[in-house]
Amino acid sequence: MNHVEFEMLDGQGAIVSLALGDVEYIKRNGTLLVPDDQTTLWFNATSPAGSYIFDVKTSAGKVYRAVLDWTP
């Protein structure tokens, strides 16, 4: 299975860590994902084309949203 790595950036271009301990939650299209030791998102390259919405709440309480318009 192939994966593509993506970074989530804040409004100033700084990387938002997605690692366990740095986030309260990560959701993809409303479904909770399980954080691990990775600071980035690894997206399944065989996923169907479409828009994927990622919502993240950090341990500091900041909430971020990113939309990935995916075309395999």
ABEGO torsion letter per residue (X at the ends): XBBBBBBBBBAAGBBBBABBGABABBBBGGBBBBBBABABBBBBAABBBEBBBBBBBBAAGBBBBBBBBBBX
